[in-house]
Amino acid sequence: MTDTPRLTSLAHGGGCGCKIAPAVLQEILAKTPAAAAFPDLLVGTETSDDAAVWRLNDSQALVATTDFFMPVVDDPFDFGRIAATNALSDIYAMGGKPILALAIVGMPIGKLSPETIAAILSGGASVCAAAGIPVAGGHSIDSVEPIYGLVALGLVHPDRVLTNAGARDGDILILTKGLGVGVLSAAFKQEKIAPEGYEALIASTTQLNILGQRLAEHPGVHAMTDVTGFGVLGHAREMAKGSGLTAEISATAPVLLPTVQALADAGVRTGASVRNWASYGDEVTGVEPFGEAVRDILCDPQTSGGLLIAVAPEAADEILALAQADGFPLARKVGRMSKAGERPVRVVS
């Protein structure tokens, strides 16, 4: 096979930007029969959390998740790395430690060479090796578009599970990575991305959120989720609704990845940011004065994004310093949780 096409040319979407829009997903799930009650199912679908958690015994609970998507970049090894990093993030977001992964592979056989597909799998395996786990199997199909991801399994103490529903009134919200992955992804597909922006895209999306595993041990951390396809507003909304509170998100506190501001000002955005706002915009107040560019950034789908952490006020400086020292220099305080108001999310200055 001599003329291998660009990976992104074979997919109608890419990364977490190809998630089903929140409103559509909610409609689908509303028509799905409710699962029976299981006393050992500690976390299920009730609050749209990052992974399921099943109690094995008094000291261990199994964290289980799956995540896969279409290419966000053309380099096959990097695509595999990004998809695997994103999948493992759900384990870390629950405070868990990964123990093994299974590969999910759907590839257009006849359009991509075996060497290209092998490079994708090698990229994913390299990330799992960095996390200290094996890719212990998986499943593959011949599909129209290239798809890759993982089933990821991990362990956590049943009393230390960090869900998106444990936030408390007054908690400070910390975000560990910069925003703008979706904007950079769109710029890449439009061939408008600068080298600095591409480097930032790869660095951010391949950085493992191992910090989450450490935070399960800290009594000041009350809730956690990772910011992915629904943007920071969407995942803050899930935390707020799960916790029965309102999330106040600063429009200016999150750091933007290099070149994102200029691209956003030039009108570069993903279709997913528009779908996100259409899905949950009626549950957000206060964003209008900041303009469409800010709104798009706050709705921007973050492939393999950072952790959004709800922390007791007295522990916020410690956790922020820990995140920055642990390899997340763009970590910032981005808001707070307050008593439930008119809407689940309020954007403030």
C-alpha positions as CSV (number, residue, x, y, z in Angstrom):
1,M,0.0,0.0,0.0
2,T,1.9,3.1,-1.3
3,D,-0.6,5.9,-0.9
4,T,-1.7,5.8,2.8
5,P,-4.3,8.5,3.4
6,R,-4.1,10.9,6.3
7,L,-5.8,9.3,9.3
8,T,-7.9,12.3,10.0
9,S,-9.2,12.3,6.4
10,L,-10.9,8.9,7.1
11,A,-12.9,10.2,10.1
12,H,-15.9,12.6,10.3
13,G,-14.8,13.6,13.8
14,G,-11.8,13.1,16.0
15,G,-10.8,12.6,19.6
16,C,-13.4,13.4,22.3
17,G,-15.0,15.8,19.8
18,C,-16.8,12.9,18.2
19,K,-18.7,12.1,21.4
20,I,-22.5,12.1,21.1
21,A,-23.8,15.5,22.2
22,P,-24.9,15.6,25.8
23,A,-28.5,16.3,25.1
24,V,-28.7,13.5,22.6
25,L,-27.0,11.1,25.0
26,Q,-29.3,12.1,27.8
27,E,-32.3,11.3,25.5
28,I,-30.9,7.9,24.6
29,L,-30.2,7.0,28.2
30,A,-33.6,8.1,29.3
31,K,-35.2,5.5,27.1
32,T,-32.8,2.7,28.4
33,P,-34.3,0.5,31.1
34,A,-33.0,1.2,34.5
35,A,-30.5,-1.4,35.9
36,A,-31.5,-3.5,38.8
37,A,-30.1,-2.5,42.2
38,F,-26.8,-4.1,43.1
39,P,-25.4,-3.5,46.6
40,D,-21.8,-3.8,45.5
41,L,-22.1,-1.4,42.6
42,L,-20.7,1.7,44.2
43,V,-20.8,3.9,41.1
44,G,-23.1,3.3,38.2
45,T,-24.7,5.6,35.6
46,E,-26.7,7.8,38.0
47,T,-24.4,10.9,37.9
48,S,-22.7,10.4,34.6
49,D,-19.4,9.6,36.3
50,D,-16.2,8.6,34.6
51,A,-16.2,4.9,35.4
52,A,-18.1,2.2,37.1
53,V,-16.9,1.0,40.5
54,W,-17.7,-2.5,41.9
55,R,-16.8,-3.4,45.5
56,L,-14.8,-6.7,45.6
57,N,-14.2,-6.8,49.3
58,D,-13.6,-4.5,52.3
59,S,-10.3,-3.1,50.9
60,Q,-10.7,-3.3,47.1
61,A,-13.1,-2.0,44.5
62,L,-12.8,-2.6,40.8
63,V,-12.9,0.5,38.5
64,A,-14.0,-0.3,35.0
65,T,-14.3,2.0,32.0
66,T,-14.0,2.0,28.2
67,D,-13.1,4.9,25.9
68,F,-12.3,5.0,22.1
69,F,-12.5,7.5,19.3
70,M,-11.4,8.4,15.8
71,P,-8.1,10.0,15.0
72,V,-7.3,13.5,16.2
73,V,-3.9,13.6,14.5
74,D,-2.3,11.8,11.5
75,D,0.7,10.3,13.1
76,P,-0.5,6.7,14.0
77,F,1.8,6.2,17.0
78,D,0.7,9.5,18.5
79,F,-3.0,8.7,17.8
80,G,-2.5,5.5,19.8
81,R,-0.8,7.3,22.6
82,I,-3.6,9.9,22.8
83,A,-6.4,7.4,22.8
84,A,-4.8,5.2,25.5
85,T,-4.0,8.2,27.7
86,N,-7.5,9.4,27.4
87,A,-8.9,6.0,28.3
88,L,-6.7,5.5,31.4
89,S,-7.7,9.0,32.6
90,D,-11.1,7.7,33.7
91,I,-9.4,5.3,36.1
92,Y,-7.3,8.1,37.6
93,A,-10.3,10.4,37.8
94,M,-12.0,7.9,40.2
95,G,-8.8,7.9,42.4
96,G,-7.9,4.4,41.1
97,K,-4.7,2.6,40.0
98,P,-4.9,0.9,36.6
99,I,-4.1,-2.8,36.5
100,L,-4.7,-3.8,32.9
101,A,-6.2,-2.8,29.6
102,L,-7.9,-4.4,26.6
103,A,-7.5,-2.8,23.1
104,I,-10.6,-1.8,21.1
105,V,-9.6,-1.7,17.4
106,G,-11.7,-0.8,14.4
107,M,-9.8,-0.1,11.2
108,P,-10.6,0.3,7.5
109,I,-8.7,-2.7,6.2
110,G,-7.7,-1.9,2.6
111,K,-7.2,1.8,3.3
112,L,-4.6,1.6,6.0
113,S,-1.6,-0.6,5.9
114,P,-0.8,-3.2,8.5
115,E,2.2,-1.2,9.4
116,T,0.1,1.9,10.1
117,I,-2.4,-0.1,12.2
118,A,0.5,-1.7,14.1
119,A,1.9,1.7,14.9
120,I,-1.4,2.8,16.4
121,L,-1.4,-0.2,18.7
122,S,2.2,0.3,19.6
123,G,1.5,3.9,20.6
124,G,-1.3,2.7,22.9
125,A,0.9,0.0,24.3
126,S,3.7,2.5,25.1
127,V,1.3,4.5,27.2
128,C,0.1,1.5,29.1
129,A,3.7,0.5,29.7
130,A,4.4,4.0,31.1
131,A,1.4,3.4,33.4
132,G,2.8,0.1,34.5
133,I,0.1,-2.1,33.0
134,P,-0.2,-4.6,30.2
135,V,-2.5,-4.6,27.2
136,A,-3.8,-8.1,27.9
137,G,-6.0,-8.6,24.9
138,G,-8.8,-6.9,23.0
139,H,-11.0,-7.1,20.0
140,S,-10.8,-5.9,16.4
141,I,-13.2,-5.3,13.5
142,D,-13.0,-4.0,9.9
143,S,-14.7,-0.7,10.1
144,V,-15.4,2.3,7.8
145,E,-13.5,4.8,10.0
146,P,-10.4,4.2,12.1
147,I,-11.3,3.7,15.8
148,Y,-8.9,2.9,18.7
149,G,-9.2,2.9,22.4
150,L,-9.1,0.8,25.5
151,V,-11.2,-1.0,28.1
152,A,-9.3,-0.1,31.3
153,L,-9.5,-1.7,34.7
154,G,-8.2,-0.5,38.0
155,L,-8.4,-0.8,41.7
156,V,-9.3,1.6,44.5
157,H,-10.1,1.3,48.2
158,P,-13.9,1.4,48.5
159,D,-13.7,4.2,51.1
160,R,-11.5,6.4,48.8
161,V,-13.4,6.4,45.6
162,L,-13.5,9.9,44.2
163,T,-16.8,10.5,42.3
164,N,-18.2,13.6,40.6
165,A,-20.9,13.8,43.2
166,G,-19.0,14.5,46.4
167,A,-18.4,18.2,46.1
168,R,-19.3,20.4,49.0
169,D,-20.5,24.0,49.3
170,G,-17.4,26.3,49.4
171,D,-15.1,23.8,47.7
172,I,-12.5,25.3,45.4
173,L,-12.3,24.0,41.9
174,I,-8.8,23.2,40.4
175,L,-8.2,22.3,36.8
176,T,-4.9,20.6,36.1
177,K,-4.4,21.1,32.3
178,G,-4.8,24.0,29.9
179,L,-7.8,24.4,27.7
180,G,-8.1,24.5,23.9
181,V,-7.4,20.9,22.7
182,G,-10.5,21.1,20.5
183,V,-9.5,24.4,18.9
184,L,-6.0,23.0,18.2
185,S,-7.5,19.8,16.7
186,A,-9.7,21.9,14.4
187,A,-6.8,24.0,13.4
188,F,-4.8,20.9,12.6
189,K,-7.6,19.6,10.3
190,Q,-7.8,23.0,8.7
191,E,-4.0,23.1,8.3
192,K,-3.8,26.3,10.3
193,I,-1.9,25.0,13.3
194,A,1.5,26.4,14.2
195,P,4.4,24.1,15.3
196,E,4.1,25.5,18.9
197,G,0.4,24.7,18.9
198,Y,0.9,21.1,17.6
199,E,3.6,20.4,20.2
200,A,1.3,21.7,22.9
201,L,-1.6,19.5,21.6
202,I,0.6,16.3,21.7
203,A,2.1,17.1,25.1
204,S,-1.2,17.8,26.7
205,T,-3.1,14.8,25.3
206,T,-0.4,12.3,26.1
207,Q,0.2,13.3,29.7
208,L,-1.2,10.7,32.1
209,N,-3.4,12.0,34.9
210,I,-1.6,9.8,37.5
211,L,-2.1,12.6,40.0
212,G,-5.7,11.4,40.5
213,Q,-4.4,8.2,42.1
214,R,-2.5,10.2,44.7
215,L,-5.4,12.5,45.4
216,A,-7.6,9.6,46.6
217,E,-5.4,9.5,49.8
218,H,-6.0,13.2,50.6
219,P,-9.0,14.0,52.9
220,G,-9.3,17.5,51.5
221,V,-10.3,16.3,48.1
222,H,-14.0,15.8,47.9
223,A,-14.8,15.2,44.2
224,M,-13.1,14.7,40.9
225,T,-13.8,14.2,37.2
226,D,-11.7,14.6,34.0
227,V,-12.6,17.3,31.5
228,T,-13.1,15.6,28.1
229,G,-15.6,15.8,25.3
230,F,-18.3,18.0,27.0
231,G,-15.8,20.9,27.9
232,V,-15.2,22.4,31.3
233,L,-18.7,23.8,31.5
234,G,-20.3,20.4,30.7
235,H,-18.2,18.4,33.2
236,A,-18.6,21.1,35.9
237,R,-22.4,20.8,35.2
238,E,-22.2,17.0,35.9
239,M,-20.3,17.6,39.1
240,A,-22.8,20.3,40.2
241,K,-25.9,18.2,39.4
242,G,-24.4,15.1,41.0
243,S,-23.5,17.1,44.2
244,G,-26.7,19.1,44.4
245,L,-24.8,22.4,44.1
246,T,-23.9,25.2,41.6
247,A,-20.5,25.3,40.0
248,E,-19.1,28.8,39.6
249,I,-16.5,28.8,36.8
250,S,-14.2,31.8,36.1
251,A,-14.2,32.9,32.5
252,T,-10.6,34.0,32.7
253,A,-8.9,31.7,35.2
254,P,-8.2,28.6,33.1
255,V,-4.9,28.8,31.2
256,L,-5.1,28.3,27.4
257,L,-2.6,26.2,25.6
258,P,-0.2,28.0,23.3
259,T,-1.7,29.7,20.2
260,V,-5.3,28.8,21.3
261,Q,-6.3,32.4,22.0
262,A,-5.3,33.6,18.6
263,L,-7.0,30.7,16.8
264,A,-10.2,31.3,18.8
265,D,-10.1,35.0,18.1
266,A,-9.8,34.1,14.4
267,G,-13.0,32.0,14.7
268,V,-11.4,28.5,14.8
269,R,-13.6,26.1,16.8
270,T,-15.0,22.6,16.6
271,G,-18.6,21.6,15.8
272,A,-18.6,19.8,19.1
273,S,-18.3,23.1,21.1
274,V,-21.4,24.3,19.3
275,R,-23.2,21.1,20.0
276,N,-22.2,21.2,23.6
277,W,-23.6,24.7,24.1
278,A,-26.8,23.7,22.3
279,S,-27.1,20.7,24.7
280,Y,-26.6,22.4,28.0
281,G,-26.5,26.2,27.5
282,D,-29.9,26.6,29.2
283,E,-28.3,25.3,32.4
284,V,-25.5,27.9,32.4
285,T,-25.8,31.5,33.3
286,G,-23.4,34.4,33.2
287,V,-21.4,33.6,30.1
288,E,-23.0,36.1,27.6
289,P,-21.0,39.2,28.7
290,F,-17.7,37.4,27.9
291,G,-18.5,36.8,24.2
292,E,-18.7,33.8,21.9
293,A,-14.9,33.2,21.8
294,V,-14.8,32.6,25.6
295,R,-18.0,30.6,25.5
296,D,-16.5,28.3,22.8
297,I,-13.3,27.8,24.9
298,L,-15.4,26.8,28.0
299,C,-17.4,24.4,25.8
300,D,-14.3,23.2,23.9
301,P,-14.0,19.4,23.8
302,Q,-10.8,18.3,25.6
303,T,-9.4,15.1,24.3
304,S,-7.5,13.6,27.3
305,G,-8.0,16.8,29.3
306,G,-7.1,17.6,32.8
307,L,-8.7,16.7,36.2
308,L,-11.3,19.0,37.7
309,I,-10.9,18.7,41.4
310,A,-13.3,19.9,44.2
311,V,-11.1,20.7,47.2
312,A,-11.8,22.0,50.7
313,P,-10.8,25.7,50.9
314,E,-8.1,25.0,53.5
315,A,-6.5,22.4,51.3
316,A,-6.7,24.2,47.9
317,D,-3.2,25.8,48.0
318,E,-1.6,22.5,49.0
319,I,-3.4,20.5,46.2
320,L,-2.6,23.2,43.6
321,A,1.1,23.2,44.6
322,L,1.1,19.4,44.5
323,A,-0.4,19.4,41.0
324,Q,2.1,21.9,39.7
325,A,5.0,20.0,41.3
326,D,3.7,16.8,39.8
327,G,4.1,17.9,36.2
328,F,1.0,20.1,35.7
329,P,2.4,23.6,35.6
330,L,-0.8,25.0,34.0
331,A,-3.0,23.9,37.0
332,R,-5.1,26.7,38.3
333,K,-7.9,27.5,40.6
334,V,-10.8,28.0,38.2
335,G,-13.9,28.4,40.4
336,R,-15.8,27.2,43.4
337,M,-18.9,25.2,44.4
338,S,-21.8,27.1,46.0
339,K,-25.3,26.3,47.2
340,A,-27.6,25.3,44.4
341,G,-28.8,28.3,42.5
342,E,-31.1,28.9,39.6
343,R,-28.9,26.9,37.2
344,P,-26.2,24.2,37.8
345,V,-23.4,26.4,36.3
346,R,-22.6,30.1,36.7
347,V,-19.8,31.8,34.8
348,V,-18.1,34.6,36.7
349,S,-15.2,36.9,36.1
